[in-house]
Amino acid sequence: MPENIRIWELWCACSTQWKYGFEGPVGLDYSAINIVAKNMDMELNPCDIKKLNAIETFTLNKIKNKPKKKPAKRRR
């Protein structure tokens, strides 16, 4: 959808701006998101934040539900 292109571009530019806890990413660093948006000459409105939050939630759910790798068997 064309109305989502600017949010997708912001998402791609902010893909490294995650806050991490002991078990992995817990959410986006929205203070960093605002800085990136300003550098892209974007002014975020509440609808933009909702769209960004939807992508964030989807991504976190995918990460949480990703199968964990089994440890490699040790050779003797």
PQR file with spaces between the fields and no chain letter, atoms N, CA, C, O and H, PARSE charges and radii, in Angstrom:
ATOM       1  N    MET     1       0.838   -1.177    0.000 -0.4000 1.5000
ATOM       2  CA   MET     1       0.000    0.000    0.000 -0.0000 2.0000
ATOM       3  C    MET     1       0.887    1.245    0.000  0.5500 1.7000
ATOM       4  O    MET     1       1.797    1.360    0.821 -0.5500 1.4000
ATOM       5  N    PRO     2       0.631    2.146   -0.888 -0.5600 1.5000
ATOM       6  CA   PRO     2       1.486    3.343   -1.006  0.2800 2.0000
ATOM       7  C    PRO     2       1.556    4.192    0.264  0.5500 1.7000
ATOM       8  O    PRO     2       2.581    4.819    0.528 -0.5500 1.4000
ATOM       9  N    GLU     3       0.483    4.220    1.047 -0.4000 1.5000
ATOM      10  CA   GLU     3       0.488    5.048    2.261 -0.0000 2.0000
ATOM      11  C    GLU     3       1.409    4.496    3.344  0.5500 1.7000
ATOM      12  O    GLU     3       1.687    5.183    4.327 -0.5500 1.4000
ATOM      13  H    GLU     3      -0.351    3.710    0.832  0.4000 1.0000
ATOM      14  N    ASN     4       1.880    3.271    3.175 -0.4000 1.5000
ATOM      15  CA   ASN     4       2.766    2.661    4.163 -0.0000 2.0000
ATOM      16  C    ASN     4       4.239    2.701    3.763  0.5500 1.7000
ATOM      17  O    ASN     4       5.096    2.258    4.528 -0.5500 1.4000
ATOM      18  H    ASN     4       1.654    2.714    2.376  0.4000 1.0000
ATOM      19  N    ILE     5       4.541    3.219    2.596 -0.4000 1.5000
ATOM      20  CA   ILE     5       5.918    3.216    2.105 -0.0000 2.0000
ATOM      21  C    ILE     5       6.847    3.986    3.036  0.5500 1.7000
ATOM      22  O    ILE     5       7.936    3.508    3.355 -0.5500 1.4000
ATOM      23  H    ILE     5       3.845    3.580    1.974  0.4000 1.0000
ATOM      24  N    ARG     6       6.434    5.158    3.471 -0.4000 1.5000
ATOM      25  CA   ARG     6       7.318    5.970    4.321 -0.0000 2.0000
ATOM      26  C    ARG     6       7.596    5.295    5.661  0.5500 1.7000
ATOM      27  O    ARG     6       8.703    5.397    6.190 -0.5500 1.4000
ATOM      28  H    ARG     6       5.549    5.546    3.212  0.4000 1.0000
ATOM      29  N    ILE     7       6.593    4.604    6.213 -0.4000 1.5000
ATOM      30  CA   ILE     7       6.813    3.885    7.472 -0.0000 2.0000
ATOM      31  C    ILE     7       7.726    2.692    7.236  0.5500 1.7000
ATOM      32  O    ILE     7       8.572    2.387    8.077 -0.5500 1.4000
ATOM      33  H    ILE     7       5.693    4.522    5.784  0.4000 1.0000
ATOM      34  N    TRP     8       7.566    2.010    6.103 -0.4000 1.5000
ATOM      35  CA   TRP     8       8.450    0.887    5.792 -0.0000 2.0000
ATOM      36  C    TRP     8       9.890    1.370    5.635  0.5500 1.7000
ATOM      37  O    TRP     8      10.821    0.715    6.102 -0.5500 1.4000
ATOM      38  H    TRP     8       6.879    2.258    5.420  0.4000 1.0000
ATOM      39  N    GLU     9      10.071    2.512    4.980 -0.4000 1.5000
ATOM      40  CA   GLU     9      11.421    3.076    4.826 -0.0000 2.0000
ATOM      41  C    GLU     9      12.009    3.433    6.186  0.5500 1.7000
ATOM      42  O    GLU     9      13.197    3.215    6.420 -0.5500 1.4000
ATOM      43  H    GLU     9       9.315    3.044    4.600  0.4000 1.0000
ATOM      44  N    LEU    10      11.193    3.976    7.082 -0.4000 1.5000
ATOM      45  CA   LEU    10      11.654    4.283    8.435 -0.0000 2.0000
ATOM      46  C    LEU    10      12.011    2.985    9.165  0.5500 1.7000
ATOM      47  O    LEU    10      13.044    2.918    9.831 -0.5500 1.4000
ATOM      48  H    LEU    10      10.227    4.153    6.891  0.4000 1.0000
ATOM      49  N    TRP    11      11.177    1.963    9.047 -0.4000 1.5000
ATOM      50  CA   TRP    11      11.441    0.672    9.669 -0.0000 2.0000
ATOM      51  C    TRP    11      12.786    0.120    9.207  0.5500 1.7000
ATOM      52  O    TRP    11      13.590   -0.334   10.021 -0.5500 1.4000
ATOM      53  H    TRP    11      10.338    2.018    8.505  0.4000 1.0000
ATOM      54  N    CYS    12      13.024    0.159    7.913 -0.4000 1.5000
ATOM      55  CA   CYS    12      14.286   -0.355    7.370 -0.0000 2.0000
ATOM      56  C    CYS    12      15.480    0.439    7.896  0.5500 1.7000
ATOM      57  O    CYS    12      16.535   -0.127    8.183 -0.5500 1.4000
ATOM      58  H    CYS    12      12.370    0.528    7.252  0.4000 1.0000
ATOM      59  N    ALA    13      15.304    1.755    8.019 -0.4000 1.5000
ATOM      60  CA   ALA    13      16.391    2.598    8.524 -0.0000 2.0000
ATOM      61  C    ALA    13      16.644    2.376   10.020  0.5500 1.7000
ATOM      62  O    ALA    13      17.738    2.643   10.515 -0.5500 1.4000
ATOM      63  H    ALA    13      14.447    2.215    7.786  0.4000 1.0000
ATOM      64  N    CYS    14      15.634    1.892   10.726 -0.4000 1.5000
ATOM      65  CA   CYS    14      15.740    1.725   12.181 -0.0000 2.0000
ATOM      66  C    CYS    14      15.869    0.268   12.601  0.5500 1.7000
ATOM      67  O    CYS    14      15.693   -0.051   13.777 -0.5500 1.4000
ATOM      68  H    CYS    14      14.744    1.675   10.323  0.4000 1.0000
ATOM      69  N    SER    15      16.165   -0.598   11.683 -0.4000 1.5000
ATOM      70  CA   SER    15      16.165   -2.024   11.992 -0.0000 2.0000
ATOM      71  C    SER    15      17.206   -2.435   13.029  0.5500 1.7000
ATOM      72  O    SER    15      17.146   -3.550   13.547 -0.5500 1.4000
ATOM      73  H    SER    15      16.308   -0.339   10.728  0.4000 1.0000
ATOM      74  N    THR    16      18.147   -1.569   13.338 -0.4000 1.5000
ATOM      75  CA   THR    16      19.156   -1.889   14.361 -0.0000 2.0000
ATOM      76  C    THR    16      18.866   -1.203   15.695  0.5500 1.7000
ATOM      77  O    THR    16      19.676   -1.293   16.618 -0.5500 1.4000
ATOM      78  H    THR    16      18.196   -0.663   12.917  0.4000 1.0000
ATOM      79  N    GLN    17      17.743   -0.532   15.812 -0.4000 1.5000
ATOM      80  CA   GLN    17      17.440    0.256   17.006 -0.0000 2.0000
ATOM      81  C    GLN    17      16.545   -0.492   17.995  0.5500 1.7000
ATOM      82  O    GLN    17      15.472   -0.014   18.363 -0.5500 1.4000
ATOM      83  H    GLN    17      17.085   -0.459   15.063  0.4000 1.0000
ATOM      84  N    TRP    18      17.002   -1.670   18.416 -0.4000 1.5000
ATOM      85  CA   TRP    18      16.249   -2.482   19.360 -0.0000 2.0000
ATOM      86  C    TRP    18      16.815   -2.332   20.766  0.5500 1.7000
ATOM      87  O    TRP    18      18.019   -2.153   20.954 -0.5500 1.4000
ATOM      88  H    TRP    18      17.874   -2.058   18.117  0.4000 1.0000
ATOM      89  N    LYS    19      15.928   -2.408   21.742 -0.4000 1.5000
ATOM      90  CA   LYS    19      16.355   -2.516   23.140 -0.0000 2.0000
ATOM      91  C    LYS    19      16.361   -4.001   23.476  0.5500 1.7000
ATOM      92  O    LYS    19      15.455   -4.739   23.092 -0.5500 1.4000
ATOM      93  H    LYS    19      14.950   -2.554   21.590  0.4000 1.0000
ATOM      94  N    TYR    20      17.390   -4.428   24.195 -0.4000 1.5000
ATOM      95  CA   TYR    20      17.561   -5.843   24.518 -0.0000 2.0000
ATOM      96  C    TYR    20      17.469   -6.093   25.998  0.5500 1.7000
ATOM      97  O    TYR    20      17.908   -5.282   26.814 -0.5500 1.4000
ATOM      98  H    TYR    20      18.127   -3.827   24.507  0.4000 1.0000
ATOM      99  N    GLY    21      16.886   -7.234   26.336 -0.4000 1.5000
ATOM     100  CA   GLY    21      16.852   -7.728   27.705 -0.0000 2.0000
ATOM     101  C    GLY    21      17.686   -8.992   27.767  0.5500 1.7000
ATOM     102  O    GLY    21      18.449   -9.282   26.846 -0.5500 1.4000
ATOM     103  H    GLY    21      16.529   -7.892   25.673  0.4000 1.0000
ATOM     104  N    PHE    22      17.545   -9.737   28.833 -0.4000 1.5000
ATOM     105  CA   PHE    22      18.332  -10.952   29.019 -0.0000 2.0000
ATOM     106  C    PHE    22      18.003  -12.028   27.991  0.5500 1.7000
ATOM     107  O    PHE    22      18.850  -12.863   27.675 -0.5500 1.4000
ATOM     108  H    PHE    22      16.925   -9.501   29.581  0.4000 1.0000
ATOM     109  N    GLU    23      16.782  -12.015   27.468 -0.4000 1.5000
ATOM     110  CA   GLU    23      16.373  -13.067   26.532 -0.0000 2.0000
ATOM     111  C    GLU    23      16.214  -12.567   25.104  0.5500 1.7000
ATOM     112  O    GLU    23      15.531  -13.201   24.300 -0.5500 1.4000
ATOM     113  H    GLU    23      16.094  -11.336   27.725  0.4000 1.0000
ATOM     114  N    GLY    24      16.828  -11.449   24.780 -0.4000 1.5000
ATOM     115  CA   GLY    24      16.755  -10.952   23.410 -0.0000 2.0000
ATOM     116  C    GLY    24      16.045   -9.608   23.317  0.5500 1.7000
ATOM     117  O    GLY    24      15.892   -8.913   24.322 -0.5500 1.4000
ATOM     118  H    GLY    24      17.383  -10.933   25.433  0.4000 1.0000
ATOM     119  N    PRO    25      15.611   -9.237   22.112 -0.5600 1.5000
ATOM     120  CA   PRO    25      14.988   -7.937   21.925  0.2800 2.0000
ATOM     121  C    PRO    25      13.646   -7.835   22.643  0.5500 1.7000
ATOM     122  O    PRO    25      12.866   -8.786   22.677 -0.5500 1.4000
ATOM     123  N    VAL    26      13.397   -6.655   23.217 -0.4000 1.5000
ATOM     124  CA   VAL    26      12.140   -6.427   23.937 -0.0000 2.0000
ATOM     125  C    VAL    26      11.303   -5.333   23.291  0.5500 1.7000
ATOM     126  O    VAL    26      10.126   -5.181   23.619 -0.5500 1.4000
ATOM     127  H    VAL    26      14.031   -5.882   23.189  0.4000 1.0000
ATOM     128  N    GLY    27      11.886   -4.577   22.386 -0.4000 1.5000
ATOM     129  CA   GLY    27      11.139   -3.520   21.707 -0.0000 2.0000
ATOM     130  C    GLY    27      12.076   -2.528   21.060  0.5500 1.7000
ATOM     131  O    GLY    27      13.288   -2.549   21.274 -0.5500 1.4000
ATOM     132  H    GLY    27      12.842   -4.700   22.119  0.4000 1.0000
ATOM     133  N    LEU    28      11.488   -1.663   20.270 -0.4000 1.5000
ATOM     134  CA   LEU    28      12.268   -0.630   19.599 -0.0000 2.0000
ATOM     135  C    LEU    28      12.639    0.486   20.563  0.5500 1.7000
ATOM     136  O    LEU    28      11.925    0.740   21.533 -0.5500 1.4000
ATOM     137  H    LEU    28      10.504   -1.645   20.096  0.4000 1.0000
ATOM     138  N    ASP    29      13.735    1.136   20.300 -0.4000 1.5000
ATOM     139  CA   ASP    29      14.162    2.315   21.057 -0.0000 2.0000
ATOM     140  C    ASP    29      13.532    3.525   20.364  0.5500 1.7000
ATOM     141  O    ASP    29      14.089    4.059   19.405 -0.5500 1.4000
ATOM     142  H    ASP    29      14.315    0.930   19.512  0.4000 1.0000
ATOM     143  N    TYR    30      12.366    3.950   20.858 -0.4000 1.5000
ATOM     144  CA   TYR    30      11.609    5.000   20.183 -0.0000 2.0000
ATOM     145  C    TYR    30      12.291    6.364   20.226  0.5500 1.7000
ATOM     146  O    TYR    30      12.019    7.208   19.372 -0.5500 1.4000
ATOM     147  H    TYR    30      11.914    3.515   21.637  0.4000 1.0000
ATOM     148  N    SER    31      13.162    6.599   21.192 -0.4000 1.5000
ATOM     149  CA   SER    31      13.908    7.869   21.168 -0.0000 2.0000
ATOM     150  C    SER    31      14.858    7.870   19.975  0.5500 1.7000
ATOM     151  O    SER    31      15.044    8.905   19.335 -0.5500 1.4000
ATOM     152  H    SER    31      13.383    5.914   21.886  0.4000 1.0000
ATOM     153  N    ALA    32      15.455    6.735   19.673 -0.4000 1.5000
ATOM     154  CA   ALA    32      16.316    6.633   18.482 -0.0000 2.0000
ATOM     155  C    ALA    32      15.480    6.704   17.210  0.5500 1.7000
ATOM     156  O    ALA    32      15.914    7.287   16.216 -0.5500 1.4000
ATOM     157  H    ALA    32      15.304    5.895   20.193  0.4000 1.0000
ATOM     158  N    ILE    33      14.293    6.119   17.232 -0.4000 1.5000
ATOM     159  CA   ILE    33      13.404    6.154   16.063 -0.0000 2.0000
ATOM     160  C    ILE    33      13.077    7.607   15.714  0.5500 1.7000
ATOM     161  O    ILE    33      13.079    7.987   14.543 -0.5500 1.4000
ATOM     162  H    ILE    33      13.941    5.646   18.040  0.4000 1.0000
ATOM     163  N    ASN    34      12.800    8.406   16.731 -0.4000 1.5000
ATOM     164  CA   ASN    34      12.471    9.824   16.486 -0.0000 2.0000
ATOM     165  C    ASN    34      13.649   10.563   15.857  0.5500 1.7000
ATOM     166  O    ASN    34      13.454   11.405   14.981 -0.5500 1.4000
ATOM     167  H    ASN    34      12.798    8.098   17.682  0.4000 1.0000
ATOM     168  N    ILE    35      14.852   10.259   16.291 -0.4000 1.5000
ATOM     169  CA   ILE    35      16.037   10.911   15.717 -0.0000 2.0000
ATOM     170  C    ILE    35      16.206   10.513   14.251  0.5500 1.7000
ATOM     171  O    ILE    35      16.468   11.359   13.397 -0.5500 1.4000
ATOM     172  H    ILE    35      15.010    9.575   17.003  0.4000 1.0000
ATOM     173  N    VAL    36      16.056    9.223   13.970 -0.4000 1.5000
ATOM     174  CA   VAL    36      16.176    8.754   12.586 -0.0000 2.0000
ATOM     175  C    VAL    36      15.096    9.395   11.722  0.5500 1.7000
ATOM     176  O    VAL    36      15.369    9.823   10.600 -0.5500 1.4000
ATOM     177  H    VAL    36      15.843    8.535   14.664  0.4000 1.0000
ATOM     178  N    ALA    37      13.872    9.461   12.241 -0.4000 1.5000
ATOM     179  CA   ALA    37      12.769   10.074   11.488 -0.0000 2.0000
ATOM     180  C    ALA    37      13.080   11.540   11.174  0.5500 1.7000
ATOM     181  O    ALA    37      12.856   11.995   10.052 -0.5500 1.4000
ATOM     182  H    ALA    37      13.651    9.113   13.152  0.4000 1.0000
ATOM     183  N    LYS    38      13.590   12.270   12.149 -0.4000 1.5000
ATOM     184  CA   LYS    38      13.944   13.670   11.904 -0.0000 2.0000
ATOM     185  C    LYS    38      15.041   13.783   10.858  0.5500 1.7000
ATOM     186  O    LYS    38      15.006   14.681   10.017 -0.5500 1.4000
ATOM     187  H    LYS    38      13.772   11.900   13.060  0.4000 1.0000
ATOM     188  N    ASN    39      16.024   12.871   10.903 -0.4000 1.5000
ATOM     189  CA   ASN    39      17.089   12.885    9.894 -0.0000 2.0000
ATOM     190  C    ASN    39      16.562   12.564    8.500  0.5500 1.7000
ATOM     191  O    ASN    39      17.169   12.944    7.499 -0.5500 1.4000
ATOM     192  H    ASN    39      16.052   12.141   11.587  0.4000 1.0000
ATOM     193  N    MET    40      15.430   11.864    8.438 -0.4000 1.5000
ATOM     194  CA   MET    40      14.799   11.543    7.155 -0.0000 2.0000
ATOM     195  C    MET    40      13.748   12.594    6.776  0.5500 1.7000
ATOM     196  O    MET    40      12.991   12.403    5.824 -0.5500 1.4000
ATOM     197  H    MET    40      14.937   11.555    9.252  0.4000 1.0000
ATOM     198  N    ASP    41      13.704   13.697    7.521 -0.4000 1.5000
ATOM     199  CA   ASP    41      12.708   14.764    7.314 -0.0000 2.0000
ATOM     200  C    ASP    41      11.274   14.250    7.422  0.5500 1.7000
ATOM     201  O    ASP    41      10.396   14.657    6.661 -0.5500 1.4000
ATOM     202  H    ASP    41      14.319   13.852    8.295  0.4000 1.0000
ATOM     203  N    MET    42      11.054   13.352    8.375 -0.4000 1.5000
ATOM     204  CA   MET    42       9.725   12.806    8.629 -0.0000 2.0000
ATOM     205  C    MET    42       9.213   13.324    9.957  0.5500 1.7000
ATOM     206  O    MET    42       9.939   13.337   10.951 -0.5500 1.4000
ATOM     207  H    MET    42      11.767   13.021    8.992  0.4000 1.0000
ATOM     208  N    GLU    43       7.976   13.745    9.970 -0.4000 1.5000
ATOM     209  CA   GLU    43       7.332   14.110   11.222 -0.0000 2.0000
ATOM     210  C    GLU    43       6.312   13.021   11.523  0.5500 1.7000
ATOM     211  O    GLU    43       5.357   12.835   10.769 -0.5500 1.4000
ATOM     212  H    GLU    43       7.386   13.734    9.163  0.4000 1.0000
ATOM     213  N    LEU    44       6.512   12.307   12.614 -0.4000 1.5000
ATOM     214  CA   LEU    44       5.652   11.182   12.944 -0.0000 2.0000
ATOM     215  C    LEU    44       4.372   11.639   13.621  0.5500 1.7000
ATOM     216  O    LEU    44       4.391   12.507   14.494 -0.5500 1.4000
ATOM     217  H    LEU    44       7.288   12.458   13.226  0.4000 1.0000
ATOM     218  N    ASN    45       3.258   11.044   13.207 -0.4000 1.5000
ATOM     219  CA   ASN    45       1.972   11.316   13.845 -0.0000 2.0000
ATOM     220  C    ASN    45       1.518   10.040   14.559  0.5500 1.7000
ATOM     221  O    ASN    45       2.140    8.991   14.387 -0.5500 1.4000
ATOM     222  H    ASN    45       3.243   10.339   12.498  0.4000 1.0000
ATOM     223  N    PRO    46       0.459   10.106   15.347 -0.5600 1.5000
ATOM     224  CA   PRO    46       0.022    8.915   16.090  0.2800 2.0000
ATOM     225  C    PRO    46      -0.271    7.699   15.194  0.5500 1.7000
ATOM     226  O    PRO    46      -0.017    6.565   15.601 -0.5500 1.4000
ATOM     227  N    CYS    47      -0.788    7.913   14.012 -0.4000 1.5000
ATOM     228  CA   CYS    47      -1.064    6.806   13.090 -0.0000 2.0000
ATOM     229  C    CYS    47       0.245    6.128   12.660  0.5500 1.7000
ATOM     230  O    CYS    47       0.312    4.904   12.550 -0.5500 1.4000
ATOM     231  H    CYS    47      -0.994    8.834   13.681  0.4000 1.0000
ATOM     232  N    ASP    48       1.273    6.935   12.422 -0.4000 1.5000
ATOM     233  CA   ASP    48       2.584    6.383   12.050 -0.0000 2.0000
ATOM     234  C    ASP    48       3.136    5.510   13.171  0.5500 1.7000
ATOM     235  O    ASP    48       3.681    4.436   12.916 -0.5500 1.4000
ATOM     236  H    ASP    48       1.218    7.930   12.511  0.4000 1.0000
ATOM     237  N    ILE    49       2.996    5.966   14.397 -0.4000 1.5000
ATOM     238  CA   ILE    49       3.494    5.213   15.546 -0.0000 2.0000
ATOM     239  C    ILE    49       2.742    3.893   15.665  0.5500 1.7000
ATOM     240  O    ILE    49       3.347    2.868   15.977 -0.5500 1.4000
ATOM     241  H    ILE    49       2.553    6.839   14.603  0.4000 1.0000
ATOM     242  N    LYS    50       1.426    3.900   15.419 -0.4000 1.5000
ATOM     243  CA   LYS    50       0.647    2.658   15.469 -0.0000 2.0000
ATOM     244  C    LYS    50       1.121    1.674   14.409  0.5500 1.7000
ATOM     245  O    LYS    50       1.223    0.476   14.675 -0.5500 1.4000
ATOM     246  H    LYS    50       0.935    4.733   15.165  0.4000 1.0000
ATOM     247  N    LYS    51       1.412    2.167   13.214 -0.4000 1.5000
ATOM     248  CA   LYS    51       1.898    1.307   12.137 -0.0000 2.0000
ATOM     249  C    LYS    51       3.262    0.721   12.499  0.5500 1.7000
ATOM     250  O    LYS    51       3.508   -0.469   12.306 -0.5500 1.4000
ATOM     251  H    LYS    51       1.329    3.140   12.998  0.4000 1.0000
ATOM     252  N    LEU    52       4.131    1.558   13.018 -0.4000 1.5000
ATOM     253  CA   LEU    52       5.457    1.102   13.420 -0.0000 2.0000
ATOM     254  C    LEU    52       5.342    0.071   14.546  0.5500 1.7000
ATOM     255  O    LEU    52       6.064   -0.926   14.561 -0.5500 1.4000
ATOM     256  H    LEU    52       3.932    2.526   13.175  0.4000 1.0000
ATOM     257  N    ASN    53       4.439    0.320   15.475 -0.4000 1.5000
ATOM     258  CA   ASN    53       4.224   -0.610   16.580 -0.0000 2.0000
ATOM     259  C    ASN    53       3.688   -1.948   16.090  0.5500 1.7000
ATOM     260  O    ASN    53       4.037   -2.992   16.641 -0.5500 1.4000
ATOM     261  H    ASN    53       3.852    1.130   15.463  0.4000 1.0000
ATOM     262  N    ALA    54       2.849   -1.930   15.067 -0.4000 1.5000
ATOM     263  CA   ALA    54       2.318   -3.181   14.513 -0.0000 2.0000
ATOM     264  C    ALA    54       3.444   -4.018   13.908  0.5500 1.7000
ATOM     265  O    ALA    54       3.479   -5.234   14.096 -0.5500 1.4000
ATOM     266  H    ALA    54       2.566   -1.082   14.620  0.4000 1.0000
ATOM     267  N    ILE    55       4.364   -3.378   13.185 -0.4000 1.5000
ATOM     268  CA   ILE    55       5.498   -4.103   12.605 -0.0000 2.0000
ATOM     269  C    ILE    55       6.397   -4.627   13.722  0.5500 1.7000
ATOM     270  O    ILE    55       6.886   -5.755   13.657 -0.5500 1.4000
ATOM     271  H    ILE    55       4.335   -2.390   13.033  0.4000 1.0000
ATOM     272  N    GLU    56       6.609   -3.812   14.731 -0.4000 1.5000
ATOM     273  CA   GLU    56       7.437   -4.208   15.872 -0.0000 2.0000
ATOM     274  C    GLU    56       6.845   -5.435   16.574  0.5500 1.7000
ATOM     275  O    GLU    56       7.564   -6.389   16.869 -0.5500 1.4000
ATOM     276  H    GLU    56       6.212   -2.896   14.783  0.4000 1.0000
ATOM     277  N    THR    57       5.540   -5.408   16.838 -0.4000 1.5000
ATOM     278  CA   THR    57       4.866   -6.514   17.517 -0.0000 2.0000
ATOM     279  C    THR    57       4.948   -7.788   16.679  0.5500 1.7000
ATOM     280  O    THR    57       5.225   -8.864   17.209 -0.5500 1.4000
ATOM     281  H    THR    57       4.956   -4.632   16.599  0.4000 1.0000
ATOM     282  N    PHE    58       4.708   -7.669   15.385 -0.4000 1.5000
ATOM     283  CA   PHE    58       4.807   -8.822   14.492 -0.0000 2.0000
ATOM     284  C    PHE    58       6.205   -9.413   14.538  0.5500 1.7000
ATOM     285  O    PHE    58       6.368  -10.630   14.631 -0.5500 1.4000
ATOM     286  H    PHE    58       4.483   -6.795   14.955  0.4000 1.0000
ATOM     287  N    THR    59       7.215   -8.553   14.473 -0.4000 1.5000
ATOM     288  CA   THR    59       8.605   -9.016   14.481 -0.0000 2.0000
ATOM     289  C    THR    59       8.955   -9.691   15.802  0.5500 1.7000
ATOM     290  O    THR    59       9.586  -10.748   15.803 -0.5500 1.4000
ATOM     291  H    THR    59       7.083   -7.564   14.398  0.4000 1.0000
ATOM     292  N    LEU    60       8.558   -9.103   16.918 -0.4000 1.5000
ATOM     293  CA   LEU    60       8.838   -9.708   18.223 -0.0000 2.0000
ATOM     294  C    LEU    60       8.168  -11.077   18.355  0.5500 1.7000
ATOM     295  O    LEU    60       8.759  -12.004   18.910 -0.5500 1.4000
ATOM     296  H    LEU    60       8.045   -8.245   16.917  0.4000 1.0000
ATOM     297  N    ASN    61       6.943  -11.209   17.852 -0.4000 1.5000
ATOM     298  CA   ASN    61       6.256  -12.497   17.907 -0.0000 2.0000
ATOM     299  C    ASN    61       6.972  -13.536   17.052  0.5500 1.7000
ATOM     300  O    ASN    61       7.068  -14.699   17.444 -0.5500 1.4000
ATOM     301  H    ASN    61       6.462  -10.456   17.402  0.4000 1.0000
ATOM     302  N    LYS    62       7.473  -13.131   15.894 -0.4000 1.5000
ATOM     303  CA   LYS    62       8.228  -14.058   15.041 -0.0000 2.0000
ATOM     304  C    LYS    62       9.510  -14.507   15.752  0.5500 1.7000
ATOM     305  O    LYS    62       9.878  -15.681   15.695 -0.5500 1.4000
ATOM     306  H    LYS    62       7.396  -12.186   15.575  0.4000 1.0000
ATOM     307  N    ILE    63      10.181  -13.573   16.416 -0.4000 1.5000
ATOM     308  CA   ILE    63      11.421  -13.904   17.129 -0.0000 2.0000
ATOM     309  C    ILE    63      11.128  -14.858   18.286  0.5500 1.7000
ATOM     310  O    ILE    63      11.854  -15.832   18.483 -0.5500 1.4000
ATOM     311  H    ILE    63       9.882  -12.619   16.462  0.4000 1.0000
ATOM     312  N    LYS    64      10.073  -14.585   19.048 -0.4000 1.5000
ATOM     313  CA   LYS    64       9.737  -15.420   20.206 -0.0000 2.0000
ATOM     314  C    LYS    64       9.320  -16.826   19.792  0.5500 1.7000
ATOM     315  O    LYS    64       9.591  -17.788   20.510 -0.5500 1.4000
ATOM     316  H    LYS    64       9.483  -13.794   18.888  0.4000 1.0000
ATOM     317  N    ASN    65       8.671  -16.953   18.652 -0.4000 1.5000
ATOM     318  CA   ASN    65       8.164  -18.254   18.211 -0.0000 2.0000
ATOM     319  C    ASN    65       9.125  -18.997   17.305  0.5500 1.7000
ATOM     320  O    ASN    65       8.808  -20.078   16.809 -0.5500 1.4000
ATOM     321  H    ASN    65       8.451  -16.172   18.068  0.4000 1.0000
ATOM     322  N    LYS    66      10.291  -18.427   17.087 -0.4000 1.5000
ATOM     323  CA   LYS    66      11.297  -19.084   16.255 -0.0000 2.0000
ATOM     324  C    LYS    66      11.842  -20.293   16.999  0.5500 1.7000
ATOM     325  O    LYS    66      12.207  -20.184   18.170 -0.5500 1.4000
ATOM     326  H    LYS    66      10.550  -17.549   17.489  0.4000 1.0000
ATOM     327  N    PRO    67      11.902  -21.456   16.330 -0.5600 1.5000
ATOM     328  CA   PRO    67      12.436  -22.631   17.021  0.2800 2.0000
ATOM     329  C    PRO    67      13.884  -22.409   17.443  0.5500 1.7000
ATOM     330  O    PRO    67      14.690  -21.858   16.694 -0.5500 1.4000
ATOM     331  N    LYS    68      14.191  -22.846   18.645 -0.4000 1.5000
ATOM     332  CA   LYS    68      15.554  -22.698   19.148 -0.0000 2.0000
ATOM     333  C    LYS    68      16.424  -23.796   18.556  0.5500 1.7000
ATOM     334  O    LYS    68      15.983  -24.931   18.373 -0.5500 1.4000
ATOM     335  H    LYS    68      13.536  -23.295   19.253  0.4000 1.0000
ATOM     336  N    LYS    69      17.667  -23.438   18.260 -0.4000 1.5000
ATOM     337  CA   LYS    69      18.611  -24.418   17.725 -0.0000 2.0000
ATOM     338  C    LYS    69      19.020  -25.382   18.829  0.5500 1.7000
ATOM     339  O    LYS    69      19.213  -24.993   19.981 -0.5500 1.4000
ATOM     340  H    LYS    69      18.026  -22.516   18.408  0.4000 1.0000
ATOM     341  N    LYS    70      19.146  -26.637   18.454 -0.4000 1.5000
ATOM     342  CA   LYS    70      19.629  -27.624   19.409 -0.0000 2.0000
ATOM     343  C    LYS    70      21.157  -27.509   19.456  0.5500 1.7000
ATOM     344  O    LYS    70      21.798  -27.258   18.436 -0.5500 1.4000
ATOM     345  H    LYS    70      18.989  -26.953   17.518  0.4000 1.0000
ATOM     346  N    PRO    71      21.722  -27.692   20.632 -0.5600 1.5000
ATOM     347  CA   PRO    71      23.192  -27.634   20.714  0.2800 2.0000
ATOM     348  C    PRO    71      23.810  -28.746   19.887  0.5500 1.7000
ATOM     349  O    PRO    71      23.273  -29.850   19.809 -0.5500 1.4000
ATOM     350  N    ALA    72      24.924  -28.450   19.282 -0.4000 1.5000
ATOM     351  CA   ALA    72      25.632  -29.451   18.463 -0.0000 2.0000
ATOM     352  C    ALA    72      26.150  -30.568   19.362  0.5500 1.7000
ATOM     353  O    ALA    72      26.591  -30.335   20.487 -0.5500 1.4000
ATOM     354  H    ALA    72      25.361  -27.553   19.346  0.4000 1.0000
ATOM     355  N    LYS    73      26.084  -31.786   18.833 -0.4000 1.5000
ATOM     356  CA   LYS    73      26.616  -32.919   19.594 -0.0000 2.0000
ATOM     357  C    LYS    73      28.134  -32.872   19.551  0.5500 1.7000
ATOM     358  O    LYS    73      28.741  -32.562   18.526 -0.5500 1.4000
ATOM     359  H    LYS    73      25.726  -31.976   17.919  0.4000 1.0000
ATOM     360  N    ARG    74      28.716  -33.182   20.669 -0.4000 1.5000
ATOM     361  CA   ARG    74      30.179  -33.177   20.760 -0.0000 2.0000
ATOM     362  C    ARG    74      30.715  -34.489   20.213  0.5500 1.7000
ATOM     363  O    ARG    74      30.182  -35.563   20.495 -0.5500 1.4000
ATOM     364  H    ARG    74      28.224  -33.434   21.502  0.4000 1.0000
ATOM     365  N    ARG    75      31.754  -34.385   19.442 -0.4000 1.5000
ATOM     366  CA   ARG    75      32.412  -35.581   18.928 -0.0000 2.0000
ATOM     367  C    ARG    75      33.444  -36.063   19.941  0.5500 1.7000
ATOM     368  O    ARG    75      34.052  -35.273   20.664 -0.5500 1.4000
ATOM     369  H    ARG    75      32.186  -33.513   19.213  0.4000 1.0000
ATOM     370  N    ARG    76      33.618  -37.343   19.972 -0.4000 1.5000
ATOM     371  CA   ARG    76      34.612  -37.902   20.896 -0.0000 2.0000
ATOM     372  C    ARG    76      35.749  -38.482   20.136  0.5500 1.7000
ATOM     373  O    ARG    76      36.690  -39.003   20.735 -0.5500 1.4000
ATOM     374  H    ARG    76      33.125  -37.984   19.385  0.4000 1.0000
